[in-house]
């Protein structure tokens, strides 16, 4: 087959690329929904006596950290290697299946009376969340690689932007829908049939996503057959993965700084979202309805802001300045949420708007900077290591925040003392995010200073020349 014939076939197949993208975005939308299904219900875990499930805030924080457990303990790196060796279709199918199986285990754990009565619901749900988290992370890498393959030489950036935007709409959907799915009984109790509804809905989405992934696998196999390509990474002996590559990447000071920025910045948003209603409701005296819309501003801001700021970074550069600016905005946002006048919803909306804008700025500047500091042959290893370091923070921070709520709120629900303790717990939790935000600012400044000392890296140069 001549090169001209191959290009003609690829051009014909690219017409089907948008259908392939539609098949890929649904599993990610479902994954984001399931991961954030309890975020706008976190306040109910302050009343474990009202839950048939029996979890308190510390239990919820423990469960939320389960997403990152296997990722931290080497799963992310090992599975990234398998993705290169076995290809997207085989590895992706395994981990999409693992994602669905983990979600199913979570649903069984929180909906089965015998498991709850035996006191095993948290353990079983944690195992399910571990499996779901690892499956979700690797499936996400597979989706990104597949989009790059199908849209190569075409609308790659647009397709990736749409995938991320639609996935984050899964988070927004969870924020808005979950409180509407769950309601208390007449006696004020929350039965298992209610608290498990978001998990059941999310599992249904994941099953649909699994079916569409299967359709994509068939399309992708047809793609390779027509153009004579493979979904595996083909490398020369010189470029094959070696464990020494990990140490080479970790010895790169710029890589260490960008990894530290990633973990300290992201936990200020991702871990905050897990407890958002527990913080916003008592701080600003708002109802759950208002709190869900308030926190939903974060994904909505990023859907618009991240592609916009990405274009600005591509055109004008100054990536390190954008990183500092975004880190400062997140720090200021948490100061507002923690210490603005209580009972004034305006400050809550202001803080979340600033948080969402900062969350758009840093990723738009940070991720395109990685290829500038790491050789192409080590890029996959570098991204895996960054996600690995990031997941350490996502594993630990929810544990500490959950314990703050459990240890601070000890009074009987409905009393004046209980209301005071809710506010105190929210402020104490914000101190964690404020300190982490301050560290993120420090790291971003150090990164900017290092960029000035190493102009050959062109970190502040436009990506589009």
N, C-alpha and C positions, 0 to 999 in steps of 0.2 A: 504494500500500500504506500503510495507516494505521500509526501508531506502535504501537498495540495489537497489530496483526497482526505487526509486526516483532518485538516483544518475545515474542510467543507462539512464533514460529519460532525465536528465539534460545534460548528455554527448552527447546524440543524438541532443538535441536542440542547444547546443553550436556550432554545425556545421552551424547553421543558424545565429549565432551571428554577423558574418561579414556583412550579408545582413541587419540585424537590424541596425548595425552601419552606413551602407551606407544610410539608410533611415533617420538616426538622424543627420548626418553631413550636409546634404543639407540645412535644415532650418537655421542652424547656419552660414553656408557660406553665405546664402542670407541675414541674419540679419547683419552680419559684412559689407557686400557690401553696403546695404542700409544706414547704419549708417555713412559710410565714403564716400558716393557718391559725396559730394560737397567738400571734403578736398582738392583735387588738382584743384578745380575751385574757391577757396576762393579769388583769386586775382581779379576775375571779379566783386566782390561786392564792390571793391574800385571805380567802375565806375557805380553807380546806374543810371546815365543818359543814359547809353548805354544798360540798361536792361529793357525790357518790364515789367518784374517782379517788378522792382523798389526797390529792397532791397539794402541797403548799408551794410557795414561791421558790424555795430552794430546790424542791423536787423538779419544778418546771425548768429552772436554770440548769440543773443537772441533765435533764432530757435534751434541752436545746443544745448543750455542748456536745452531745453524742454525734451530731452531724459531722464534726471534725475529727473524731477520735481515730478512725482508721486512716484518714488522710494524714494526720500527724505522724502516726506510727508506720510511716513508710509506704502506705498503700498507694498514695498519689504518685510517688516516684516510680514504684514498681509497675503500676498499671499504665503509666505513661510510656514506659519501655515496651510493654505488651502491645500498646496501640501502634507503635512503630513496627514491631515485629510481625504481628498478626493482621494488621490492617484495621481500618475503621469498621468494616461490615461485621467481622467476627467479634472484635473487642467491643465495639459499640453495642452490638446486640446483647452480649453478655452483661454489660453494665446498665443498659436500659432495663434488662430483665431484673438485675439486682436492685435497681432503684424501685421498680414496681413491687418486688418481693419484700423489700424493707418497709415500704409504705403499707403493704398489706399486713405485715407483722405489727406495725404500730397500731393500725386500726383494730386488729384482733385484741391487742393488749389493753386498749382503753375502752373496748365495747363489750368484752366478755365478763359477765358477773363472777364466774368462778375464779378467773385469773385475778380480778380485783380483790375478791374476798380473801384469796390466799396471800395477798400482799405482794404479788409478783408483777403487777402491771407496770411499774416503773422500770424494773429490770428488763422485761420483755420489750417494752417500748424503746428503751435505750439501745438495745441490740438492733431493733428495727431501724432506728434513726441512724445508727452507725452504717448499716448496709445501704440505706437510702442515700446518705451523704456521700459515701464513696462512689456509688453508682451514678449519682447526679453529677459529681465533679468530672468523672471520666467521660460520661455521656456528653457533657458540655464541651469538653476538648474535642471529642469526635465530631460534634455538630460544627464547631468552628472550622476544623480541618476540612470537613465535607463542603462547607460553603466556599472556602478558598479554592477547592478543586473545581466545583461546578461553575463558579463565576470568575475563574481565572481569565484575565484579559477582558473582563466585562465590568459589571457593576458590583465588584467585590465589596468595597467600602459601604455602599448603600445596603447590600444584602446583609452584611454583618451588623450594621446599625439597626436595620429593621428587626433582625433576630433578637438583639439585645433589648430593643425597645418593647417588643411584644413579650419577651420573657419578664421584663420588669412590670409590665401590665398584669402579669400573674400575681406579683406581690401586691399591687394595688387592688386587684380583685379580692385577694385574701383579706386585706385590711378592711374592705368595705363589706364583703359578703359574710364573713365568719360570724360577726356579732348578730347578723340577721338570721343565721341558721340556728343559733343556740339561744334558748330561752329557759328561764327557770319555771319550775312547776308552781302550783298555787301556794304551796307551803314554803316557797323560796328556795327549795333544793334544786340542784342541777343533776338530773339522772344521767346515767351513762349514755342513754339513747340520744340525749341532747349534746353532751360534750364531745361525742364521737362523730357528730354530723359533718363537721369540716373535714375530718380525715376520710370519711366515706366519699364525700364529694371530690376531694383531691385524688383519692384512689381511682375514682371513675375517670377523671381527667387523664391520669397516668395510663390507664388501660387504653383509652382512645389514642393517647400519644404513642403507646407501644405498637398499636395496629398501624398507625401512620409511619412509624419507624420501619416496620416490616415492608411497607410499600416502597419506602425510600431505598431500602437495601436491594430490592428487586430492580429498581430504576438504576441504582449505582452499578450493579453488576452488568446491566445492559450497556451502560455508559462505557465501562472498561472494555467490554467485548467489542463494541463498535469501533473504538479508537485505539485499541491495543495497549491500554494503560493498565496500571494496577493501583489498588488502594493502599498498598504497603509502601513504606519508605525504603527506597533503594539507595544504598550508600556505598561508597568505596571503602576499602579496608582502612584507609586513613581517617575517614569520617565516621566510622562505626562507633557506637557508644562504648565508652570505657568508664569504669568507676573513678578513675583519676580525673575525669572531666568534672565530676562533682566538686572535687577539691580545688580544681582550677577556678571554677565559678565562685566558690565560697571565699577564695583568696582575693577576689576582685573587690576593692573597697567601695567602688561605685555601686556594684551589685548589692553589697551589704547595706549601704545607705538606702537604696531604693526599696529593698526588702523590708527594712525597718519602718520606712515611711508607709509602706503598704499595710503592714500589720497594725501599727498604731493609728493610722488614719481610718482604716476600714472598720475596726472594732468600735470606733466612735459612732458609726452609723448602723452597722449590721447588728451589733449586740444591743445598741440602744433600741432598735426597732422591736426586739423581743420583749421589752418591758415598757414600751412607749405609753400604753394606756395607763399603766400603774404609776407613771410619772406625770403625765399631762393632766389626767383627771383631777387629782388632788391639788396640783400646783395652780391650776387656772380655774378651778371650780366649774368645770364643764361636764356635760353629760356624755355618755358613751358615743352617741351619734356624732356629736361635734368632734370628739377625740379621734374617731375613725377617719373622718374627712381630713382632719388636721394632719395626721400621720401619713395619710395617702398622698399628701403633697410631695413627699420625698420621691417616690417613683415617678410621679407625673412630671416633676421638675427635671429629673434625669432623662426622661424620654425625649424631652425637647432640648435640654441643655447640653448633654454629652455630645451629640453629633455637631451642635453649633460650635461649642468650644473646640472640638476636634478640628473643624475647618479652620478656626482662627490659629490654632497651633500649627497646622500644616502650612498656612500661608505666611504667618508672621513670626513663628518660632517663640522664643522666650519661655520654653517649657518650665524651667526651674522657677521662674517668677509666678507662673500659673499655679505650680505646686504649693509655693509659699502662700499665695493668696487663698487658695482653697483650704489649706490647713488652718489659716487664721480665721476664715469664715466659719469652719466647723467649731473651732474653739470659742468664738464669739457666740455662736448659736447655743452652745451648751451653757455658757454664762447666762444668757437670757433665759433659757428654760429653767435653770437652777435658781436664779436670783432676781429676776424681774418681779415687779409687784405682783403679789399673789391675787388670784381671783379675777385677773384681767385677761380674757381670752386673746385680745389683740397681740399680746407679747408671745403667746404660744404660737400663733400663726406666723408672727415675724421670725421667731427663732427657727421654726421648721422650714420656712421659706429660705432662710440663709443657709440652713443645713443642707437642703436639697440642692442649692446652687453650688455650695462647696463640694458636694458629692459629685456634681457634674464636672467641676473644674479639674480636680486632681487626676481622676482616671484618664481624662482626655489628654493630659500632658504626660502622665507617668508611663502608661503602657507603650506608647510609641518610642519612649526613650530607651527601653530595654535593648532593642536591637543595636543601638548605638554604643552600648557598653559591653556587649557579649558577642563573640563570634557566631556566625550563622550556624556552624555545626554544633554549638553548645546551646542554641537558643531554646530547644525543647527542654533540655535539662534545667535551664535557667528559669523558665516559666513554672515548671514543676516545683522547683525549690521555693520560688516566691509564694506559690499557692500553699506549699507545705508550711512555710513560716507564718503565713497569714492565718492558716487554720489553727495554729497554736493559740493565737489570741482569741479566735472564735470559740475554742474549746474551753479556755480558762475564764474569760471575762463574765459570761453568763453565770458561772458558778458563784463568783464573788457577788455579783449584783443580786442574784436570787437569795443568797444568805443575808445580805443587807436587809431585804424586805422581811424575811422570816424573823430575824433577830430584833428588828426595830419595832415591828408591829406585834404587840403582845396583848393589847386591850381587847375587850369584847366588841364585836362589830356593832355599829350604830351608836356608840357612845362618843362624847366629845373628845375623850382621850384618844380613841381610835382614829378619829379624823386628824388630830394633831400628829399622831404617830405616822399616818399615811404621808403627810406633807414632809415630815422629818426624814422618812425613808426615801422619798423621791429626791430630796435635796442631797442626802448622803450618796445615793446612787449617781447623781449628777457629778459629784466630786470625782468619782472614778473617771468619767468621760472627760471632764475638764483637765485632769492631770494627763490623761492619754493624749488629749488634743494638744496640750502644751509640749509634750514630747514630740509629737508629729511636726509641730512648727520648728522645733529645734533641729530635728533631722532634716527637714526640707531646706533649712538655711545652710546646714553643713553640706548638703548635696549641691546647693547653688554655688557655694564658695569653692567646692571641689571642681565644679564644672568650669568656673572661671580660670582655675589653675591648669586645666586640661582642655584648652580650646580645640585641640585636634579631634576630640570626641564630638564636637559640634552639637552639644546637647541643647543649646539655645538657638541653634540655627533652624530655619523653616524646614519642615519635612519635604515640602514640595518645592523643587528648584527649577 
